[in-house]
Amino acid sequence: MTKSWSPQRWANSITTMLNAVYGDAPERFPVNIPQLAKEYSRQRFPDDPITLVKGASLPGFDGALYRAPSAKKGWGIVYNDAIRSPGRINFTLGHEFGHYLLHRLAYPDGMECGDQDMVRWDSEYAQIEQQANEFAVGLLMPLDDFRRQIDPKAKPTLDEIGACAARYDVSLIAATLRWLQFTERRSVLVVSRDGYILWARSSDRALKTGAYFKTVGRPPIAVPALSLAARSDPLNSKGAIEHGADVWLAEPCEEIALVSDHYDFTISLLHLGRAEKRTWMDEDEVEDSFDLMRRKLRNE
């Protein structure tokens, strides 16, 4: 029977095993999810293993966990072969592996994962999607290794975060979101399209000092006219600019932006200066996108 471990405990347990097997060898990263999922499940759950990992046509879904046909035993992980981004595919595989470890007994017929599930964040189903996401993040991008790549006090560029994305075979957004979880800086990630913010995520220190954007259930927020995100060209270009107060936020910031036709949106990373921590925060000031990484990744 599947142990009732948390997503973090499963990820930490497997990470410890991989560290023992590979050490500092180049093969340690990126994690080979297809190989790991099949070998680990065969050893840990020999009567109920993962026997198949492949791409297939999955209209409307990024990935799925399916039970094997009645004549066979085990499970299959399938990803949408129309996805262009290798990093997004790898994250999807990690996510479905998480469903296998965490949820297969509760959902014996399997699961299909798509955008619509994330809209219902208050539902039980959306919460288990987030649990699978937390597992994938912890397995693919262990915090101890990420901290060795980028110091928590450092102010990285998108190129530096991109190097981590390549190391872990995840998307730039996934790597940036993971960095925001441990950085000691006040920084905000903003993703926009057609001149409007799709969603935003703040680091813990930025959130606690009031630097965030609320997007869920609110009217669309236009990106500032003076921002790099407001510039429609050139595509596939990167830039950095210092802004004064009242451009992005009520204080000065540095905007590092990437406009890409591959992703069809603009990624802006805002670095802020130091600020005093608030001693209180209204309930409606909690960042609405704080725990919706899976929903964010669906926009890539």
QUILIN-V986242 format. One line per field, one symbol per residue. ss: DSSP state (2 for helix, 1 for strand, 0 for the rest). phi: phi as a letter, one per 30 degrees, with the letter a starting at -180 (. if undefined). psi: psi as a letter, one per 30 degrees, with the letter a starting at -180 (. if undefined). A space follows every 10 residues. Layout:
ss->???
phi->???
psi->???
This chain:
ss->0000002222 2222222222 2200022200 0022222222 2222000001 1111110000 0011111000 0000111111 0000022222 2222222222 2220000001 1110222220 0002222222 2222222222 0022222220 0000000222 2222222200 0222222222 2200001111 1110011111 1102222200 0000000000 0100000222 0000001111 1110000000 0011111111 0000111111 1100000000 0022200000 0022222000
phi->.dddddeddd dddddddddd dchcdeddbd dddeddeddd ddddbecadd cbbacadbei bdaaccddee dbcjbbcbcd dddddedddd ddddddddee dcbdddbdcj bccbeddddc ddcddddddd dddddddddd bedddddddb decdcddddd ddddedechb dddedddddd dbdcccbbcb cbbhibddab bcdeddddci cabcbdibde cddddddddd ddaddhbbab accddicdbd bdacccbbcb ddciaccccc ccddadddda adedcdddce cceddddddd
psi->kkkilleeee eeeeeeeeee efbgkffekl kieeeeeeee eeeeiffhlk fkjllljikf lelljkkllf fllalkkklj gfkejeeeee eeeeeeeeee eefeefiffa kkklefffei fgleeeefee eeeeeeeeee ikeeeeffej kfflillfee eeeeeeefhl leeeeeeeef ffkgljlkkk klkhgkkell kkleeeefgg jlkkekgllk kklkffleff kflllhlllk kkkalgdeag lllkkkljkk fefglkkkjk klallkkkfl kleggkkfge gheeeefff.
